[in-house]
């Protein structure tokens, strides 16, 4: 009986760890997506400014 209880508790801990790891993974992916989007926006802004500067200097 003790062995069964230990196995159940171990399985529950394992599922909890998996759920937490999955949640953390999703959070990191979301953070990374935000960083990539911000970087892309900065690149687009820099390109836009370069184009404006070229037009002004003509």
PQR file of N, CA, C, O and H, with PARSE charges and radii, in Angstrom:
ATOM      1  N   UNK A   1       0.826  -1.197   0.000 -0.4000 1.5000
ATOM      2  CA  UNK A   1       0.000   0.000   0.000 -0.0000 2.0000
ATOM      3  C   UNK A   1       0.868   1.257   0.000  0.5500 1.7000
ATOM      4  O   UNK A   1       0.584   2.216  -0.717 -0.5500 1.4000
ATOM      5  N   UNK A   2       1.923   1.242   0.806 -0.4000 1.5000
ATOM      6  CA  UNK A   2       2.839   2.387   0.872 -0.0000 2.0000
ATOM      7  C   UNK A   2       3.482   2.622  -0.492  0.5500 1.7000
ATOM      8  O   UNK A   2       3.643   3.766  -0.917 -0.5500 1.4000
ATOM      9  H   UNK A   2       2.153   0.463   1.388  0.4000 1.0000
ATOM     10  N   UNK A   3       3.850   1.538  -1.177 -0.4000 1.5000
ATOM     11  CA  UNK A   3       4.475   1.650  -2.494 -0.0000 2.0000
ATOM     12  C   UNK A   3       3.520   2.310  -3.486  0.5500 1.7000
ATOM     13  O   UNK A   3       3.923   3.171  -4.268 -0.5500 1.4000
ATOM     14  H   UNK A   3       3.720   0.609  -0.832  0.4000 1.0000
ATOM     15  N   UNK A   4       2.251   1.900  -3.448 -0.4000 1.5000
ATOM     16  CA  UNK A   4       1.241   2.492  -4.336 -0.0000 2.0000
ATOM     17  C   UNK A   4       1.089   3.988  -4.064  0.5500 1.7000
ATOM     18  O   UNK A   4       1.033   4.794  -4.993 -0.5500 1.4000
ATOM     19  H   UNK A   4       1.923   1.201  -2.813  0.4000 1.0000
ATOM     20  N   UNK A   5       1.026   4.341  -2.809 -0.4000 1.5000
ATOM     21  CA  UNK A   5       0.885   5.749  -2.429 -0.0000 2.0000
ATOM     22  C   UNK A   5       2.085   6.550  -2.916  0.5500 1.7000
ATOM     23  O   UNK A   5       1.934   7.648  -3.453 -0.5500 1.4000
ATOM     24  H   UNK A   5       1.072   3.686  -2.055  0.4000 1.0000
ATOM     25  N   UNK A   6       3.278   5.995  -2.726 -0.4000 1.5000
ATOM     26  CA  UNK A   6       4.494   6.668  -3.194 -0.0000 2.0000
ATOM     27  C   UNK A   6       4.480   6.838  -4.710  0.5500 1.7000
ATOM     28  O   UNK A   6       4.872   7.884  -5.227 -0.5500 1.4000
ATOM     29  H   UNK A   6       3.402   5.103  -2.290  0.4000 1.0000
ATOM     30  N   UNK A   7       4.029   5.809  -5.414 -0.4000 1.5000
ATOM     31  CA  UNK A   7       3.980   5.874  -6.874 -0.0000 2.0000
ATOM     32  C   UNK A   7       2.968   6.928  -7.343  0.5500 1.7000
ATOM     33  O   UNK A   7       3.221   7.666  -8.295 -0.5500 1.4000
ATOM     34  H   UNK A   7       3.710   4.960  -4.994  0.4000 1.0000
ATOM     35  N   UNK A   8       1.843   6.984  -6.671 -0.4000 1.5000
ATOM     36  CA  UNK A   8       0.819   7.980  -7.018 -0.0000 2.0000
ATOM     37  C   UNK A   8       1.364   9.385  -6.778  0.5500 1.7000
ATOM     38  O   UNK A   8       1.209  10.271  -7.619 -0.5500 1.4000
ATOM     39  H   UNK A   8       1.638   6.384  -5.898  0.4000 1.0000
ATOM     40  N   UNK A   9       1.999   9.581  -5.632 -0.4000 1.5000
ATOM     41  CA  UNK A   9       2.558  10.899  -5.320 -0.0000 2.0000
ATOM     42  C   UNK A   9       3.650  11.283  -6.318  0.5500 1.7000
ATOM     43  O   UNK A   9       3.739  12.434  -6.746 -0.5500 1.4000
ATOM     44  H   UNK A   9       2.124   8.861  -4.949  0.4000 1.0000
ATOM     45  N   UNK A  10       4.472  10.310  -6.680 -0.4000 1.5000
ATOM     46  CA  UNK A  10       5.540  10.578  -7.637 -0.0000 2.0000
ATOM     47  C   UNK A  10       4.951  10.939  -9.006  0.5500 1.7000
ATOM     48  O   UNK A  10       5.445  11.845  -9.678 -0.5500 1.4000
ATOM     49  H   UNK A  10       4.400   9.375  -6.333  0.4000 1.0000
ATOM     50  N   UNK A  11       3.911  10.238  -9.409 -0.4000 1.5000
ATOM     51  CA  UNK A  11       3.259  10.526 -10.690 -0.0000 2.0000
ATOM     52  C   UNK A  11       2.634  11.922 -10.673  0.5500 1.7000
ATOM     53  O   UNK A  11       2.711  12.658 -11.657 -0.5500 1.4000
ATOM     54  H   UNK A  11       3.510   9.502  -8.864  0.4000 1.0000
ATOM     55  N   UNK A  12       2.019  12.274  -9.551 -0.4000 1.5000
ATOM     56  CA  UNK A  12       1.416  13.603  -9.440 -0.0000 2.0000
ATOM     57  C   UNK A  12       2.479  14.695  -9.507  0.5500 1.7000
ATOM     58  O   UNK A  12       2.284  15.721 -10.158 -0.5500 1.4000
ATOM     59  H   UNK A  12       1.956  11.676  -8.752  0.4000 1.0000
ATOM     60  N   UNK A  13       3.596  14.470  -8.833 -0.4000 1.5000
ATOM     61  CA  UNK A  13       4.698  15.447  -8.881 -0.0000 2.0000
ATOM     62  C   UNK A  13       5.231  15.571 -10.304  0.5500 1.7000
ATOM     63  O   UNK A  13       5.524  16.668 -10.780 -0.5500 1.4000
ATOM     64  H   UNK A  13       3.754  13.636  -8.304  0.4000 1.0000
ATOM     65  N   UNK A  14       5.351  14.441 -10.964 -0.4000 1.5000
ATOM     66  CA  UNK A  14       5.847  14.435 -12.334 -0.0000 2.0000
ATOM     67  C   UNK A  14       4.918  15.229 -13.250  0.5500 1.7000
ATOM     68  O   UNK A  14       5.380  16.015 -14.078 -0.5500 1.4000
ATOM     69  H   UNK A  14       5.113  13.550 -10.578  0.4000 1.0000
ATOM     70  N   UNK A  15       3.625  15.027 -13.103 -0.4000 1.5000
ATOM     71  CA  UNK A  15       2.650  15.771 -13.912 -0.0000 2.0000
ATOM     72  C   UNK A  15       2.699  17.260 -13.596  0.5500 1.7000
ATOM     73  O   UNK A  15       2.575  18.097 -14.491 -0.5500 1.4000
ATOM     74  H   UNK A  15       3.250  14.389 -12.431  0.4000 1.0000
ATOM     75  N   UNK A  16       2.879  17.584 -12.327 -0.4000 1.5000
ATOM     76  CA  UNK A  16       2.973  18.991 -11.927 -0.0000 2.0000
ATOM     77  C   UNK A  16       4.209  19.635 -12.541  0.5500 1.7000
ATOM     78  O   UNK A  16       4.149  20.753 -13.054 -0.5500 1.4000
ATOM     79  H   UNK A  16       2.979  16.905 -11.600  0.4000 1.0000
ATOM     80  N   UNK A  17       5.328  18.921 -12.486 -0.4000 1.5000
ATOM     81  CA  UNK A  17       6.571  19.438 -13.064 -0.0000 2.0000
ATOM     82  C   UNK A  17       6.410  19.630 -14.568  0.5500 1.7000
ATOM     83  O   UNK A  17       6.845  20.643 -15.116 -0.5500 1.4000
ATOM     84  H   UNK A  17       5.377  18.013 -12.069  0.4000 1.0000
ATOM     85  N   UNK A  18       5.789  18.666 -15.234 -0.4000 1.5000
ATOM     86  CA  UNK A  18       5.563  18.779 -16.682 -0.0000 2.0000
ATOM     87  C   UNK A  18       4.686  19.989 -16.999  0.5500 1.7000
ATOM     88  O   UNK A  18       4.959  20.730 -17.943 -0.5500 1.4000
ATOM     89  H   UNK A  18       5.435  17.843 -14.788  0.4000 1.0000
ATOM     90  N   UNK A  19       3.648  20.181 -16.217 -0.4000 1.5000
ATOM     91  CA  UNK A  19       2.738  21.307 -16.447 -0.0000 2.0000
ATOM     92  C   UNK A  19       3.462  22.637 -16.235  0.5500 1.7000
ATOM     93  O   UNK A  19       3.299  23.568 -17.024 -0.5500 1.4000
ATOM     94  H   UNK A  19       3.426  19.579 -15.450  0.4000 1.0000
ATOM     95  N   UNK A  20       4.256  22.721 -15.177 -0.4000 1.5000
ATOM     96  CA  UNK A  20       5.007  23.951 -14.910 -0.0000 2.0000
ATOM     97  C   UNK A  20       6.034  24.218 -16.007  0.5500 1.7000
ATOM     98  O   UNK A  20       6.205  25.357 -16.439 -0.5500 1.4000
ATOM     99  H   UNK A  20       4.388  21.965 -14.536  0.4000 1.0000
ATOM    100  N   UNK A  21       6.712  23.171 -16.451 -0.4000 1.5000
ATOM    101  CA  UNK A  21       7.708  23.321 -17.516 -0.0000 2.0000
ATOM    102  C   UNK A  21       7.039  23.777 -18.805  0.5500 1.7000
ATOM    103  O   UNK A  21       7.570  24.625 -19.522 -0.5500 1.4000
ATOM    104  H   UNK A  21       6.573  22.246 -16.100  0.4000 1.0000
ATOM    105  N   UNK A  22       5.884  23.216 -19.093 -0.4000 1.5000
ATOM    106  CA  UNK A  22       5.155  23.591 -20.299 -0.0000 2.0000
ATOM    107  C   UNK A  22       4.716  25.053 -20.225  0.5500 1.7000
ATOM    108  O   UNK A  22       4.824  25.800 -21.198 -0.5500 1.4000
ATOM    109  H   UNK A  22       5.453  22.527 -18.510  0.4000 1.0000
ATOM    110  N   UNK A  23       4.226  25.439 -19.065 -0.4000 1.5000
ATOM    111  CA  UNK A  23       3.778  26.825 -18.865 -0.0000 2.0000
ATOM    112  C   UNK A  23       4.953  27.791 -19.018  0.5500 1.7000
ATOM    113  O   UNK A  23       4.821  28.837 -19.654 -0.5500 1.4000
ATOM    114  H   UNK A  23       4.138  24.832 -18.275  0.4000 1.0000
ATOM    115  N   UNK A  24       6.096  27.440 -18.438 -0.4000 1.5000
ATOM    116  CA  UNK A  24       7.289  28.286 -18.527 -0.0000 2.0000
ATOM    117  C   UNK A  24       7.783  28.363 -19.972  0.5500 1.7000
ATOM    118  O   UNK A  24       8.217  29.418 -20.435 -0.5500 1.4000
ATOM    119  H   UNK A  24       6.203  26.591 -17.922  0.4000 1.0000
ATOM    120  N   UNK A  25       7.711  27.250 -20.664 -0.4000 1.5000
ATOM    121  CA  UNK A  25       8.117  27.215 -22.069 -0.0000 2.0000
ATOM    122  C   UNK A  25       7.246  28.148 -22.908  0.5500 1.7000
ATOM    123  O   UNK A  25       7.752  28.879 -23.759 -0.5500 1.4000
ATOM    124  H   UNK A  25       7.359  26.394 -20.287  0.4000 1.0000
ATOM    125  N   UNK A  26       5.954  28.119 -22.667 -0.4000 1.5000
ATOM    126  CA  UNK A  26       5.036  29.007 -23.393 -0.0000 2.0000
ATOM    127  C   UNK A  26       5.333  30.476 -23.086  0.5500 1.7000
ATOM    128  O   UNK A  26       5.280  31.330 -23.972 -0.5500 1.4000
ATOM    129  H   UNK A  26       5.543  27.525 -21.976  0.4000 1.0000
ATOM    130  N   UNK A  27       5.648  30.757 -21.818 -0.4000 1.5000
ATOM    131  CA  UNK A  27       5.967  32.133 -21.426 -0.0000 2.0000
ATOM    132  C   UNK A  27       7.237  32.604 -22.133  0.5500 1.7000
ATOM    133  O   UNK A  27       7.291  33.724 -22.642 -0.5500 1.4000
ATOM    134  H   UNK A  27       5.691  30.064 -21.098  0.4000 1.0000
ATOM    135  N   UNK A  28       8.255  31.747 -22.163 -0.4000 1.5000
ATOM    136  CA  UNK A  28       9.499  32.112 -22.834 -0.0000 2.0000
ATOM    137  C   UNK A  28       9.279  32.323 -24.327  0.5500 1.7000
ATOM    138  O   UNK A  28       9.847  33.238 -24.922 -0.5500 1.4000
ATOM    139  H   UNK A  28       8.212  30.838 -21.750  0.4000 1.0000
ATOM    140  N   UNK A  29       8.457  31.479 -24.921 -0.4000 1.5000
ATOM    141  CA  UNK A  29       8.156  31.607 -26.349 -0.0000 2.0000
ATOM    142  C   UNK A  29       7.436  32.930 -26.606  0.5500 1.7000
ATOM    143  O   UNK A  29       7.733  33.630 -27.574 -0.5500 1.4000
ATOM    144  H   UNK A  29       7.995  30.736 -24.437  0.4000 1.0000
ATOM    145  N   UNK A  30       6.498  33.261 -25.741 -0.4000 1.5000
ATOM    146  CA  UNK A  30       5.758  34.518 -25.877 -0.0000 2.0000
ATOM    147  C   UNK A  30       6.700  35.715 -25.733  0.5500 1.7000
ATOM    148  O   UNK A  30       6.624  36.669 -26.508 -0.5500 1.4000
ATOM    149  H   UNK A  30       6.256  32.693 -24.954  0.4000 1.0000
ATOM    150  N   UNK A  31       7.588  35.659 -24.737 -0.4000 1.5000
ATOM    151  CA  UNK A  31       8.560  36.738 -24.537 -0.0000 2.0000
ATOM    152  C   UNK A  31       9.454  36.886 -25.761  0.5500 1.7000
ATOM    153  O   UNK A  31       9.752  37.998 -26.197 -0.5500 1.4000
ATOM    154  H   UNK A  31       7.650  34.884 -24.108  0.4000 1.0000
ATOM    155  N   UNK A  32       9.879  35.745 -26.311 -0.4000 1.5000
ATOM    156  CA  UNK A  32      10.742  35.764 -27.487 -0.0000 2.0000
ATOM    157  C   UNK A  32      10.003  36.358 -28.681  0.5500 1.7000
ATOM    158  O   UNK A  32      10.580  37.126 -29.452 -0.5500 1.4000
ATOM    159  H   UNK A  32       9.637  34.842 -25.957  0.4000 1.0000
ATOM    160  N   UNK A  33       8.733  36.006 -28.836 -0.4000 1.5000
ATOM    161  CA  UNK A  33       7.923  36.561 -29.926 -0.0000 2.0000
ATOM    162  C   UNK A  33       7.827  38.081 -29.811  0.5500 1.7000
ATOM    163  O   UNK A  33       7.914  38.794 -30.811 -0.5500 1.4000
ATOM    164  H   UNK A  33       8.265  35.382 -28.210  0.4000 1.0000
ATOM    165  N   UNK A  34       7.648  38.570 -28.584 -0.4000 1.5000
ATOM    166  CA  UNK A  34       7.562  40.021 -28.365 -0.0000 2.0000
ATOM    167  C   UNK A  34       8.887  40.697 -28.723  0.5500 1.7000
ATOM    168  O   UNK A  34       8.903  41.764 -29.336 -0.5500 1.4000
ATOM    169  H   UNK A  34       7.578  37.991 -27.772  0.4000 1.0000
ATOM    170  N   UNK A  35       9.993  40.065 -28.334 -0.4000 1.5000
ATOM    171  CA  UNK A  35      11.306  40.634 -28.638 -0.0000 2.0000
ATOM    172  C   UNK A  35      11.549  40.668 -30.143  0.5500 1.7000
ATOM    173  O   UNK A  35      12.052  41.658 -30.675 -0.5500 1.4000
ATOM    174  H   UNK A  35       9.980  39.198 -27.836  0.4000 1.0000
ATOM    175  N   UNK A  36      11.193  39.585 -30.825 -0.4000 1.5000
ATOM    176  CA  UNK A  36      11.370  39.541 -32.277 -0.0000 2.0000
ATOM    177  C   UNK A  36      10.525  40.611 -32.964  0.5500 1.7000
ATOM    178  O   UNK A  36      10.984  41.275 -33.894 -0.5500 1.4000
ATOM    179  H   UNK A  36      10.785  38.781 -30.393  0.4000 1.0000
ATOM    180  N   UNK A  37       9.295  40.770 -32.501 -0.4000 1.5000
ATOM    181  CA  UNK A  37       8.402  41.774 -33.078 -0.0000 2.0000
ATOM    182  C   UNK A  37       8.969  43.185 -32.859  0.5500 1.7000
ATOM    183  O   UNK A  37       8.947  44.013 -33.769 -0.5500 1.4000
ATOM    184  H   UNK A  37       8.922  40.231 -31.745  0.4000 1.0000
ATOM    185  N   UNK A  38       9.468  43.448 -31.665 -0.4000 1.5000
ATOM    186  CA  UNK A  38      10.046  44.763 -31.366 -0.0000 2.0000
ATOM    187  C   UNK A  38      11.278  45.011 -32.232  0.5500 1.7000
ATOM    188  O   UNK A  38      11.468  46.116 -32.740 -0.5500 1.4000
ATOM    189  H   UNK A  38       9.486  42.774 -30.926  0.4000 1.0000
ATOM    190  N   UNK A  39      12.106  43.995 -32.401 -0.4000 1.5000
ATOM    191  CA  UNK A  39      13.304  44.132 -33.230 -0.0000 2.0000
ATOM    192  C   UNK A  39      12.920  44.415 -34.684  0.5500 1.7000
ATOM    193  O   UNK A  39      13.530  45.253 -35.348 -0.5500 1.4000
ATOM    194  H   UNK A  39      11.951  43.097 -31.988  0.4000 1.0000
ATOM    195  N   UNK A  40      11.910  43.709 -35.160 -0.4000 1.5000
ATOM    196  CA  UNK A  40      11.441  43.918 -36.533 -0.0000 2.0000
ATOM    197  C   UNK A  40      10.913  45.346 -36.710  0.5500 1.7000
ATOM    198  O   UNK A  40      11.178  45.990 -37.725 -0.5500 1.4000
ATOM    199  H   UNK A  40      11.414  43.028 -34.621  0.4000 1.0000
ATOM    200  N   UNK A  41      10.171  45.832 -35.722 -0.4000 1.5000
ATOM    201  CA  UNK A  41       9.647  47.197 -35.794 -0.0000 2.0000
ATOM    202  C   UNK A  41      10.780  48.222 -35.805  0.5500 1.7000
ATOM    203  O   UNK A  41      10.708  49.224 -36.516 -0.5500 1.4000
ATOM    204  H   UNK A  41       9.956  45.309 -34.897  0.4000 1.0000
ATOM    205  N   UNK A  42      11.829  47.968 -35.012 -0.4000 1.5000
ATOM    206  CA  UNK A  42      12.980  48.873 -35.010 -0.0000 2.0000
ATOM    207  C   UNK A  42      13.674  48.867 -36.372  0.5500 1.7000
ATOM    208  O   UNK A  42      14.052  49.918 -36.889 -0.5500 1.4000
ATOM    209  H   UNK A  42      11.887  47.154 -34.435  0.4000 1.0000
ATOM    210  N   UNK A  43      13.835  47.679 -36.944 -0.4000 1.5000
ATOM    211  CA  UNK A  43      14.447  47.579 -38.273 -0.0000 2.0000
ATOM    212  C   UNK A  43      13.629  48.341 -39.309  0.5500 1.7000
ATOM    213  O   UNK A  43      14.179  49.082 -40.124 -0.5500 1.4000
ATOM    214  H   UNK A  43      13.528  46.825 -36.523  0.4000 1.0000
ATOM    215  N   UNK A  44      12.324  48.155 -39.270 -0.4000 1.5000
ATOM    216  CA  UNK A  44      11.451  48.842 -40.226 -0.0000 2.0000
ATOM    217  C   UNK A  44      11.520  50.355 -40.039  0.5500 1.7000
ATOM    218  O   UNK A  44      11.509  51.108 -41.013 -0.5500 1.4000
ATOM    219  H   UNK A  44      11.877  47.553 -38.607  0.4000 1.0000
ATOM    220  N   UNK A  45      11.590  50.789 -38.803 -0.4000 1.5000
ATOM    221  CA  UNK A  45      11.685  52.221 -38.516 -0.0000 2.0000
ATOM    222  C   UNK A  45      13.006  52.781 -39.045  0.5500 1.7000
ATOM    223  O   UNK A  45      13.036  53.867 -39.623 -0.5500 1.4000
ATOM    224  H   UNK A  45      11.599  50.178 -38.012  0.4000 1.0000
ATOM    225  N   UNK A  46      14.089  52.040 -38.847 -0.4000 1.5000
ATOM    226  CA  UNK A  46      15.398  52.488 -39.327 -0.0000 2.0000
ATOM    227  C   UNK A  46      15.409  52.568 -40.847  0.5500 1.7000
ATOM    228  O   UNK A  46      15.951  53.519 -41.411 -0.5500 1.4000
ATOM    229  H   UNK A  46      14.064  51.158 -38.377  0.4000 1.0000
ATOM    230  N   UNK A  47      14.825  51.593 -41.510 -0.4000 1.5000
ATOM    231  CA  UNK A  47      14.747  51.602 -42.973 -0.0000 2.0000
ATOM    232  C   UNK A  47      13.934  52.799 -43.441  0.5500 1.7000
ATOM    233  O   UNK A  47      14.311  53.486 -44.391 -0.5500 1.4000
ATOM    234  H   UNK A  47      14.385  50.821 -41.052  0.4000 1.0000
ATOM    235  N   UNK A  48      12.826  53.039 -42.772 -0.4000 1.5000
ATOM    236  CA  UNK A  48      11.963  54.169 -43.118 -0.0000 2.0000
ATOM    237  C   UNK A  48      12.720  55.488 -42.967  0.5500 1.7000
ATOM    238  O   UNK A  48      12.605  56.373 -43.814 -0.5500 1.4000
ATOM    239  H   UNK A  48      12.520  52.481 -42.001  0.4000 1.0000
ATOM    240  N   UNK A  49      13.488  55.616 -41.896 -0.4000 1.5000
ATOM    241  CA  UNK A  49      14.269  56.840 -41.673 -0.0000 2.0000
ATOM    242  C   UNK A  49      15.351  56.992 -42.737  0.5500 1.7000
ATOM    243  O   UNK A  49      15.609  58.101 -43.204 -0.5500 1.4000
ATOM    244  H   UNK A  49      13.582  54.897 -41.207  0.4000 1.0000
ATOM    245  N   UNK A  50      15.985  55.883 -43.122 -0.4000 1.5000
ATOM    246  CA  UNK A  50      16.998  55.930 -44.184 -0.0000 2.0000
ATOM    247  C   UNK A  50      16.385  56.427 -45.489  0.5500 1.7000
ATOM    248  O   UNK A  50      16.979  57.244 -46.192 -0.5500 1.4000
ATOM    249  H   UNK A  50      15.775  54.982 -42.743  0.4000 1.0000
ATOM    250  N   UNK A  51      15.208  55.934 -45.802 -0.4000 1.5000
ATOM    251  CA  UNK A  51      14.525  56.344 -47.031 -0.0000 2.0000
ATOM    252  C   UNK A  51      14.205  57.835 -46.975  0.5500 1.7000
ATOM    253  O   UNK A  51      14.411  58.557 -47.951 -0.5500 1.4000
ATOM    254  H   UNK A  51      14.725  55.270 -45.230  0.4000 1.0000
ATOM    255  N   UNK A  52      13.700  58.291 -45.828 -0.4000 1.5000
ATOM    256  CA  UNK A  52      13.382  59.714 -45.674 -0.0000 2.0000
ATOM    257  C   UNK A  52      14.635  60.575 -45.826  0.5500 1.7000
ATOM    258  O   UNK A  52      14.593  61.621 -46.474 -0.5500 1.4000
ATOM    259  H   UNK A  52      13.533  57.705 -45.036  0.4000 1.0000
ATOM    260  N   UNK A  53      15.741  60.145 -45.236 -0.4000 1.5000
ATOM    261  CA  UNK A  53      16.991  60.905 -45.328 -0.0000 2.0000
ATOM    262  C   UNK A  53      17.484  60.958 -46.772  0.5500 1.7000
ATOM    263  O   UNK A  53      17.984  61.990 -47.221 -0.5500 1.4000
ATOM    264  H   UNK A  53      15.776  59.295 -44.710  0.4000 1.0000
ATOM    265  N   UNK A  54      17.346  59.854 -47.496 -0.4000 1.5000
ATOM    266  CA  UNK A  54      17.742  59.825 -48.909 -0.0000 2.0000
ATOM    267  C   UNK A  54      16.904  60.800 -49.718  0.5500 1.7000
ATOM    268  O   UNK A  54      17.422  61.503 -50.586 -0.5500 1.4000
ATOM    269  H   UNK A  54      16.940  59.016 -47.131  0.4000 1.0000
ATOM    270  N   UNK A  55      15.606  60.842 -49.433 -0.4000 1.5000
ATOM    271  CA  UNK A  55      14.711  61.734 -50.170 -0.0000 2.0000
ATOM    272  C   UNK A  55      15.017  63.196 -49.865  0.5500 1.7000
ATOM    273  O   UNK A  55      14.940  64.047 -50.751 -0.5500 1.4000
ATOM    274  H   UNK A  55      15.185  60.271 -48.728  0.4000 1.0000
ATOM    275  N   UNK A  56      15.359  63.484 -48.629 -0.4000 1.5000
ATOM    276  CA  UNK A  56      15.668  64.857 -48.224 -0.0000 2.0000
ATOM    277  C   UNK A  56      16.975  65.319 -48.874  0.5500 1.7000
ATOM    278  O   UNK A  56      17.094  66.473 -49.285 -0.5500 1.4000
ATOM    279  H   UNK A  56      15.422  62.793 -47.910  0.4000 1.0000
ATOM    280  N   UNK A  57      17.944  64.420 -48.963 -0.4000 1.5000
ATOM    281  CA  UNK A  57      19.253  64.808 -49.495 -0.0000 2.0000
ATOM    282  C   UNK A  57      19.265  64.959 -51.013  0.5500 1.7000
ATOM    283  O   UNK A  57      20.251  65.441 -51.571 -0.5500 1.4000
ATOM    284  H   UNK A  57      17.848  63.483 -48.629  0.4000 1.0000
ATOM    285  N   UNK A  58      18.210  64.565 -51.679 -0.4000 1.5000
ATOM    286  CA  UNK A  58      18.160  64.670 -53.154 -0.0000 2.0000
ATOM    287  C   UNK A  58      17.832  66.060 -53.603  0.5500 1.7000
ATOM    288  O   UNK A  58      17.751  66.318 -54.804 -0.5500 1.4000
ATOM    289  H   UNK A  58      17.409  64.174 -51.226  0.4000 1.0000
TER
END
